[in-house]
Amino acid sequence: MDGYARQKVPGGKLLAVKVRYADRIQEIKITGDFFLYPEDKLSDIEAALFDAPVDATEQSIAERIRKIVDLDKIELIGVTPEAIASTIKMAVMGRTGA
């Protein structure tokens, strides 16, 4: 299945997630008007989410993101692991957001 969701996160930044999944995430693309440093590390965050169960809690998804952010010393600007996790859950639940 394919899912898509977008939302404005606290602070007003737009976050969008496009995901292909069955019972686990098979492909994911995270976009928006937020920033991260180093810029090329977004693919590492996406890779960390590969094979995550779609029925995982937002908290466990955020923890996956937080682990790679800490490991790779990624600075998220305008978005949080929790906001990304929330948008992922919206995408797999069929809610497109605002």
PyMOL commands that place a pseudoatom at each C-alpha (Angstrom):
pseudoatom trace, name=CA, resn=MET, resi=1, chain=A, elem=C, hetatm=0, pos=[0.000, 0.000, 0.000]
pseudoatom trace, name=CA, resn=ASP, resi=2, chain=A, elem=C, hetatm=0, pos=[0.999, 3.601, -0.437]
pseudoatom trace, name=CA, resn=GLY, resi=3, chain=A, elem=C, hetatm=0, pos=[0.384, 6.339, 2.067]
pseudoatom trace, name=CA, resn=TYR, resi=4, chain=A, elem=C, hetatm=0, pos=[0.921, 10.073, 2.167]
pseudoatom trace, name=CA, resn=ALA, resi=5, chain=A, elem=C, hetatm=0, pos=[0.485, 12.655, 4.884]
pseudoatom trace, name=CA, resn=ARG, resi=6, chain=A, elem=C, hetatm=0, pos=[1.549, 16.208, 5.545]
pseudoatom trace, name=CA, resn=GLN, resi=7, chain=A, elem=C, hetatm=0, pos=[1.163, 18.520, 8.458]
pseudoatom trace, name=CA, resn=LYS, resi=8, chain=A, elem=C, hetatm=0, pos=[2.355, 21.796, 9.860]
pseudoatom trace, name=CA, resn=VAL, resi=9, chain=A, elem=C, hetatm=0, pos=[4.424, 21.023, 12.919]
pseudoatom trace, name=CA, resn=PRO, resi=10, chain=A, elem=C, hetatm=0, pos=[4.828, 23.276, 15.963]
pseudoatom trace, name=CA, resn=GLY, resi=11, chain=A, elem=C, hetatm=0, pos=[6.799, 26.278, 14.770]
pseudoatom trace, name=CA, resn=GLY, resi=12, chain=A, elem=C, hetatm=0, pos=[4.978, 26.330, 11.425]
pseudoatom trace, name=CA, resn=LYS, resi=13, chain=A, elem=C, hetatm=0, pos=[7.228, 24.108, 9.312]
pseudoatom trace, name=CA, resn=LEU, resi=14, chain=A, elem=C, hetatm=0, pos=[5.637, 21.803, 6.763]
pseudoatom trace, name=CA, resn=LEU, resi=15, chain=A, elem=C, hetatm=0, pos=[6.459, 18.099, 6.990]
pseudoatom trace, name=CA, resn=ALA, resi=16, chain=A, elem=C, hetatm=0, pos=[5.381, 15.489, 4.429]
pseudoatom trace, name=CA, resn=VAL, resi=17, chain=A, elem=C, hetatm=0, pos=[5.841, 11.728, 4.341]
pseudoatom trace, name=CA, resn=LYS, resi=18, chain=A, elem=C, hetatm=0, pos=[5.286, 9.367, 1.434]
pseudoatom trace, name=CA, resn=VAL, resi=19, chain=A, elem=C, hetatm=0, pos=[5.449, 5.709, 2.415]
pseudoatom trace, name=CA, resn=ARG, resi=20, chain=A, elem=C, hetatm=0, pos=[5.056, 2.307, 0.780]
pseudoatom trace, name=CA, resn=TYR, resi=21, chain=A, elem=C, hetatm=0, pos=[4.195, -0.444, 3.216]
pseudoatom trace, name=CA, resn=ALA, resi=22, chain=A, elem=C, hetatm=0, pos=[2.549, -3.770, 3.899]
pseudoatom trace, name=CA, resn=ASP, resi=23, chain=A, elem=C, hetatm=0, pos=[2.918, -4.769, 7.533]
pseudoatom trace, name=CA, resn=ARG, resi=24, chain=A, elem=C, hetatm=0, pos=[6.318, -3.018, 7.548]
pseudoatom trace, name=CA, resn=ILE, resi=25, chain=A, elem=C, hetatm=0, pos=[7.700, 0.108, 5.920]
pseudoatom trace, name=CA, resn=GLN, resi=26, chain=A, elem=C, hetatm=0, pos=[9.192, -0.812, 2.549]
pseudoatom trace, name=CA, resn=GLU, resi=27, chain=A, elem=C, hetatm=0, pos=[10.010, 2.685, 1.237]
pseudoatom trace, name=CA, resn=ILE, resi=28, chain=A, elem=C, hetatm=0, pos=[9.794, 6.118, 2.807]
pseudoatom trace, name=CA, resn=LYS, resi=29, chain=A, elem=C, hetatm=0, pos=[10.469, 9.663, 1.645]
pseudoatom trace, name=CA, resn=ILE, resi=30, chain=A, elem=C, hetatm=0, pos=[10.452, 12.574, 4.085]
pseudoatom trace, name=CA, resn=THR, resi=31, chain=A, elem=C, hetatm=0, pos=[10.192, 16.109, 2.707]
pseudoatom trace, name=CA, resn=GLY, resi=32, chain=A, elem=C, hetatm=0, pos=[9.223, 19.561, 3.880]
pseudoatom trace, name=CA, resn=ASP, resi=33, chain=A, elem=C, hetatm=0, pos=[10.483, 23.046, 4.581]
pseudoatom trace, name=CA, resn=PHE, resi=34, chain=A, elem=C, hetatm=0, pos=[12.477, 22.041, 7.648]
pseudoatom trace, name=CA, resn=PHE, resi=35, chain=A, elem=C, hetatm=0, pos=[16.274, 21.849, 7.775]
pseudoatom trace, name=CA, resn=LEU, resi=36, chain=A, elem=C, hetatm=0, pos=[18.810, 19.397, 9.039]
pseudoatom trace, name=CA, resn=TYR, resi=37, chain=A, elem=C, hetatm=0, pos=[22.554, 19.434, 9.321]
pseudoatom trace, name=CA, resn=PRO, resi=38, chain=A, elem=C, hetatm=0, pos=[24.419, 17.760, 7.749]
pseudoatom trace, name=CA, resn=GLU, resi=39, chain=A, elem=C, hetatm=0, pos=[21.935, 18.048, 4.889]
pseudoatom trace, name=CA, resn=ASP, resi=40, chain=A, elem=C, hetatm=0, pos=[22.815, 14.682, 3.333]
pseudoatom trace, name=CA, resn=LYS, resi=41, chain=A, elem=C, hetatm=0, pos=[21.750, 12.751, 6.455]
pseudoatom trace, name=CA, resn=LEU, resi=42, chain=A, elem=C, hetatm=0, pos=[18.032, 12.688, 5.668]
pseudoatom trace, name=CA, resn=SER, resi=43, chain=A, elem=C, hetatm=0, pos=[18.616, 9.464, 3.754]
pseudoatom trace, name=CA, resn=ASP, resi=44, chain=A, elem=C, hetatm=0, pos=[20.101, 7.945, 6.940]
pseudoatom trace, name=CA, resn=ILE, resi=45, chain=A, elem=C, hetatm=0, pos=[16.913, 8.780, 8.841]
pseudoatom trace, name=CA, resn=GLU, resi=46, chain=A, elem=C, hetatm=0, pos=[14.822, 7.233, 6.057]
pseudoatom trace, name=CA, resn=ALA, resi=47, chain=A, elem=C, hetatm=0, pos=[17.041, 4.123, 6.064]
pseudoatom trace, name=CA, resn=ALA, resi=48, chain=A, elem=C, hetatm=0, pos=[16.589, 3.773, 9.838]
pseudoatom trace, name=CA, resn=LEU, resi=49, chain=A, elem=C, hetatm=0, pos=[12.836, 3.575, 9.278]
pseudoatom trace, name=CA, resn=PHE, resi=50, chain=A, elem=C, hetatm=0, pos=[13.051, 0.805, 6.674]
pseudoatom trace, name=CA, resn=ASP, resi=51, chain=A, elem=C, hetatm=0, pos=[11.361, -2.373, 7.898]
pseudoatom trace, name=CA, resn=ALA, resi=52, chain=A, elem=C, hetatm=0, pos=[9.721, -0.644, 10.870]
pseudoatom trace, name=CA, resn=PRO, resi=53, chain=A, elem=C, hetatm=0, pos=[6.372, -2.264, 11.669]
pseudoatom trace, name=CA, resn=VAL, resi=54, chain=A, elem=C, hetatm=0, pos=[3.486, -0.022, 10.631]
pseudoatom trace, name=CA, resn=ASP, resi=55, chain=A, elem=C, hetatm=0, pos=[1.641, -0.870, 13.840]
pseudoatom trace, name=CA, resn=ALA, resi=56, chain=A, elem=C, hetatm=0, pos=[4.531, 0.482, 15.945]
pseudoatom trace, name=CA, resn=THR, resi=57, chain=A, elem=C, hetatm=0, pos=[3.688, 3.306, 18.315]
pseudoatom trace, name=CA, resn=GLU, resi=58, chain=A, elem=C, hetatm=0, pos=[4.619, 6.883, 17.528]
pseudoatom trace, name=CA, resn=GLN, resi=59, chain=A, elem=C, hetatm=0, pos=[6.963, 6.708, 20.508]
pseudoatom trace, name=CA, resn=SER, resi=60, chain=A, elem=C, hetatm=0, pos=[8.879, 3.704, 19.142]
pseudoatom trace, name=CA, resn=ILE, resi=61, chain=A, elem=C, hetatm=0, pos=[9.135, 5.283, 15.686]
pseudoatom trace, name=CA, resn=ALA, resi=62, chain=A, elem=C, hetatm=0, pos=[10.399, 8.522, 17.232]
pseudoatom trace, name=CA, resn=GLU, resi=63, chain=A, elem=C, hetatm=0, pos=[12.966, 6.501, 19.187]
pseudoatom trace, name=CA, resn=ARG, resi=64, chain=A, elem=C, hetatm=0, pos=[14.259, 4.916, 15.951]
pseudoatom trace, name=CA, resn=ILE, resi=65, chain=A, elem=C, hetatm=0, pos=[14.671, 8.402, 14.527]
pseudoatom trace, name=CA, resn=ARG, resi=66, chain=A, elem=C, hetatm=0, pos=[16.263, 9.757, 17.702]
pseudoatom trace, name=CA, resn=LYS, resi=67, chain=A, elem=C, hetatm=0, pos=[18.846, 6.925, 17.717]
pseudoatom trace, name=CA, resn=ILE, resi=68, chain=A, elem=C, hetatm=0, pos=[20.097, 7.750, 14.220]
pseudoatom trace, name=CA, resn=VAL, resi=69, chain=A, elem=C, hetatm=0, pos=[19.994, 11.492, 14.953]
pseudoatom trace, name=CA, resn=ASP, resi=70, chain=A, elem=C, hetatm=0, pos=[22.156, 10.950, 18.029]
pseudoatom trace, name=CA, resn=LEU, resi=71, chain=A, elem=C, hetatm=0, pos=[24.469, 8.425, 16.346]
pseudoatom trace, name=CA, resn=ASP, resi=72, chain=A, elem=C, hetatm=0, pos=[25.103, 10.585, 13.267]
pseudoatom trace, name=CA, resn=LYS, resi=73, chain=A, elem=C, hetatm=0, pos=[25.040, 13.861, 15.266]
pseudoatom trace, name=CA, resn=ILE, resi=74, chain=A, elem=C, hetatm=0, pos=[22.247, 15.232, 13.084]
pseudoatom trace, name=CA, resn=GLU, resi=75, chain=A, elem=C, hetatm=0, pos=[20.781, 18.607, 13.990]
pseudoatom trace, name=CA, resn=LEU, resi=76, chain=A, elem=C, hetatm=0, pos=[17.061, 18.851, 13.196]
pseudoatom trace, name=CA, resn=ILE, resi=77, chain=A, elem=C, hetatm=0, pos=[15.847, 22.418, 12.692]
pseudoatom trace, name=CA, resn=GLY, resi=78, chain=A, elem=C, hetatm=0, pos=[12.108, 23.064, 12.590]
pseudoatom trace, name=CA, resn=VAL, resi=79, chain=A, elem=C, hetatm=0, pos=[11.097, 19.438, 13.083]
pseudoatom trace, name=CA, resn=THR, resi=80, chain=A, elem=C, hetatm=0, pos=[11.386, 16.792, 15.799]
pseudoatom trace, name=CA, resn=PRO, resi=81, chain=A, elem=C, hetatm=0, pos=[11.539, 12.997, 15.794]
pseudoatom trace, name=CA, resn=GLU, resi=82, chain=A, elem=C, hetatm=0, pos=[8.058, 13.044, 17.351]
pseudoatom trace, name=CA, resn=ALA, resi=83, chain=A, elem=C, hetatm=0, pos=[6.661, 15.182, 14.514]
pseudoatom trace, name=CA, resn=ILE, resi=84, chain=A, elem=C, hetatm=0, pos=[8.151, 12.856, 11.901]
pseudoatom trace, name=CA, resn=ALA, resi=85, chain=A, elem=C, hetatm=0, pos=[6.722, 9.821, 13.737]
pseudoatom trace, name=CA, resn=SER, resi=86, chain=A, elem=C, hetatm=0, pos=[3.289, 11.457, 13.937]
pseudoatom trace, name=CA, resn=THR, resi=87, chain=A, elem=C, hetatm=0, pos=[3.279, 12.174, 10.201]
pseudoatom trace, name=CA, resn=ILE, resi=88, chain=A, elem=C, hetatm=0, pos=[4.360, 8.604, 9.425]
pseudoatom trace, name=CA, resn=LYS, resi=89, chain=A, elem=C, hetatm=0, pos=[1.478, 7.246, 11.504]
pseudoatom trace, name=CA, resn=MET, resi=90, chain=A, elem=C, hetatm=0, pos=[-0.928, 9.577, 9.684]
pseudoatom trace, name=CA, resn=ALA, resi=91, chain=A, elem=C, hetatm=0, pos=[0.359, 8.256, 6.336]
pseudoatom trace, name=CA, resn=VAL, resi=92, chain=A, elem=C, hetatm=0, pos=[-0.115, 4.599, 7.205]
pseudoatom trace, name=CA, resn=MET, resi=93, chain=A, elem=C, hetatm=0, pos=[-3.532, 5.253, 8.749]
pseudoatom trace, name=CA, resn=GLY, resi=94, chain=A, elem=C, hetatm=0, pos=[-4.782, 6.974, 5.595]
pseudoatom trace, name=CA, resn=ARG, resi=95, chain=A, elem=C, hetatm=0, pos=[-5.024, 10.462, 7.069]
pseudoatom trace, name=CA, resn=THR, resi=96, chain=A, elem=C, hetatm=0, pos=[-3.512, 13.029, 4.746]
pseudoatom trace, name=CA, resn=GLY, resi=97, chain=A, elem=C, hetatm=0, pos=[-3.336, 15.903, 7.224]
pseudoatom trace, name=CA, resn=ALA, resi=98, chain=A, elem=C, hetatm=0, pos=[-3.660, 19.595, 6.507]
for i in range(1, 98): cmd.bond("trace and resi %d" % i, "trace and resi %d" % (i + 1))
show_as sticks, trace
zoom trace
